[in-house]
Amino acid sequence: MVTANTSAEHTELRSMRGTKSSWRYHFYLGILVKSDVPLLAGIEKPGIGGELLLGQKFKPKYSVYPRGATGGLPSWMAFDKQALCFEAYFQEAVPEAPNETYRIRKCKIYFYLEDDTMQVVEPEYKNSGIPQGTLIRRQRIPLPPPNEDQFFNVFHFNLNQEIVLFSHTFTTTNCDQFTRNFLTKCGVILNDPIPVPEDPYRSLREKIEKSMSPRRPYEKRDTLKQFLDHDRKVLRFFCFWDDSKVIFGELRELVLHYFLADDTIEIREVIPPNSGRVSVSKFLRRSKLPKRASNQLALPGEATNRTVLNVLASTRQGDRYMLDSLKTGAIQEEFYKDFDLTVGGELNVWGRKVIIADCDDFTKDYYRSKYGIEDFTPVQYKAAVSPNPPRLVPPYNGFGSEEDSLSSCQRLLPKPPQKDLHKFMEYDRRGLESNVLTFHAKMVTTSHVDSDREFIISFYLSDDSISVFERSQKNSGVLGGMFLARGRVKKPGQELFKSEPSEYFTAHDLYVGAAICLNNRQFQLLDADEYTFNYFEKHAEQFPKADIGIILGKLRSIPEEKQRELRNFLALGDPANTGFVAFASFRDLLMDMECGLTEHEVLVLGRSFAEHKQSEVDVGLMLAVAQDFLRKKDFDQLPDMARVFEHSDPNKTGRISLKGAMAICKTFQLPVSDNLLTCLIHKFADGDQIDYNAFLAGINWLEHPAPPVTPDDTLKFDVKMRSDARGVKNIHYFSLLQDLFPGVSNTADPESATSA
């Protein structure tokens, strides 16, 4: 290898730095040649672009795994916490020992796949006298010379092979199953495993240990497995101890805990309240319970695990003693085990007779699975509990509410009455679901002024409260507004000062046609809104007045004469035999026949068999009416609404759900009636989503003004209470008669009906 590092050459190079023809470089095997002077360069350094020069070989720094072994991930991620484990040994010379000349030391070699690091660990042997444990800490180990510039990788390992690690020769004998599978997948053909050579000195030590008979043998009692298998598993038994034979004695209830982890027993006493006994922590502390307990406790040293045969005193060697290895004088004491505890069995708890009466479900499953016991009939030891005498409640005194007065009688320190929170959370307003039943009513009175007054009665399902609102009418002489504040209303005809709680109006008491008395004012319910009808029909199992099955059953139970009258009336009402009759005349007929149907049931019957005709409304007229409402209220929040619509559409599809669009319009308090807003949203809907860009462009009265509208067009979309069965005009009586009288011809001749 030629070097040029003299100062003269450096001076020459600095002097020739400005010339062009004086610098000529040639590369060959990592030697830089300037003119005729060779300069040293890295032998392993590649050329331009990382390409290998002539004579260079590619030497990877880390293990190169087959394609697909890492799943496209880097090795430090694909093989995280994975290591190859080899069993190996090395022979160590012992030059100055009389009993051995060499020593065979077993160890394990770990090769970590994530970073090609290695670790050598030797298991510790008892009384070996040599330091054991980690022989080589985890690190990358270079190959032996002359390849010390490279490191061990996964392909340097195999069975029955010698590996030199820091001048120590290790011989691999075997490996685990993971290592075998991994090397096989990498294409390594593994050799057959070999046994470890026998260490003569270790074999001699084992023979000596087996032949030894110590005077104080070590007894090993392995309870770790039982602890690990049954830790925190406790059998619970319900017991009793009959102590009634002594003075002031009684039946004592006990709870026995049997710990499966160490076969110990703990007993706790159940002290009832007001028993006069002092509460103690434990009846028996946790310990092993002997089956045959003596009346007197053993003296110290009387009961021991070992028996001392002889004690020798010596002035030179001190006191010496010899133990009985045969345990001839050991005391065998039996303790209660899990198989001794059965329902109905007896236990001797230090002279007290305890009877097991019952156990819990976990204990039953344990005995059923382990011992196959199925009979767990409990022992009846308690007398029948006499029923508590009824607590008489004093009558209501008129101060505060009845619930508040009742709470003062139930406890010394009265608390405010608790409300039904579960009912409130279930029936509270959620979005468009108001859970409020609204009825149109009038006052039943002989006064001409009061008989024309119109009221809106609202029933709140969340707390069964009622509020009454009076609609203002022109030139009536009566101011409208709140007639009755929201609150629970008692039913009439109840005694005021009584012990029983009063009855209040519920949702089942309100229906169309019902007469109710609210604070000594008689009201008759004339109609309900669409939400109330839909709620009743949706929960027909709770409201029999809206159950179409019960209504049809009442009509089937009417006499034959009235059934014939009903069929003839329907035939006369439809001379053209179209299958439809007017609902008004049909309702009058049912009310005159006195068939036991209320006004609400007749309305439900008409809604179920109504002629469904959807009136087509011009979309342009709807948009013009909506723009007229926005123009009158000077509504200018359409750009803000557009931003909220875009925020609710993360995918930028231009569509959101109908429910979300309705919620945004309600949030901005769009000054449009609910009926008109619902129609507009459904007009721009495509399935269950709406094109909000077209919707906003249609109602934008600033950029896309619509032609003016007349007051009559505006009134078409004004929401008012209707008294015509929510728009039911005609009913399909063919379907009604088919459901009422199946198997009977439901068509009648108008001429025969007229003669009849």
Secondary structure, 3 states (H helix, E strand, C coil): CCCCCCHHHHHHHHHCCCCCCCCCEEEECCEEEECCEEEECCCCCCCHHHCCCCCCCCCCCCCCCCCCCCCCCCHHHHCCCCEEEEEEEEEEECCCCCCCCEEEEEEEEEEECCCCEEEEEECCCCCCCCCCEEEEEEECCECCCCCCCCECCHHHCCCCCEEEECCEEEEEEEECHHHHHHHHHCCCCCCCCCCCCCCHHHHHHHHHHHHCCCCCCCCCCCCHHHHHHHCCCEEEEEEEEECCCCCCCCEEEEEEEEECCCCEEEEEEECCCCCCCCCCCCCEEEECCECCCCCCCCCCCCCCCCCEEEEECCCCCCCEEEECCCCCCCCCCCECCHHHCCCCCEEEECCEEEEEEEECHHHHHHHHHHCCCCCCCCCCCCCCCCCCCCCCCCCCCCCCCHHHHHHHHHCCCCCCCCCCHHHHHHHCCECCECCEEEEEEEECCCCHHHHCCEEEEEEECCCCEEEEEECCCCCCCCCCEEEEEEECCECCCCCCCCCCCCCECCHHHCCCCCEEECCCCEEEEEEECHHHHHHHHHCCCCCHHHCHHHHHHHHHCCCHHHHHHHHHHHHHCCCCCCCEEEHHHHHHHHHHHCCCCCHHHHHHHHHHCECCCCCCCCHHHHHHHHHHHHHHHCCCCHHHHHHHHHHCCCCCCCEEEHHHHHHHHHHCCCCCCHHHHHHHHHHCEECCEEEHHHHHHHHCCCCCCCCCCCHHHHHCCCCCCCCCCCCCCEEEHHHHHHHHCCCCCCCCCHHHHHHC
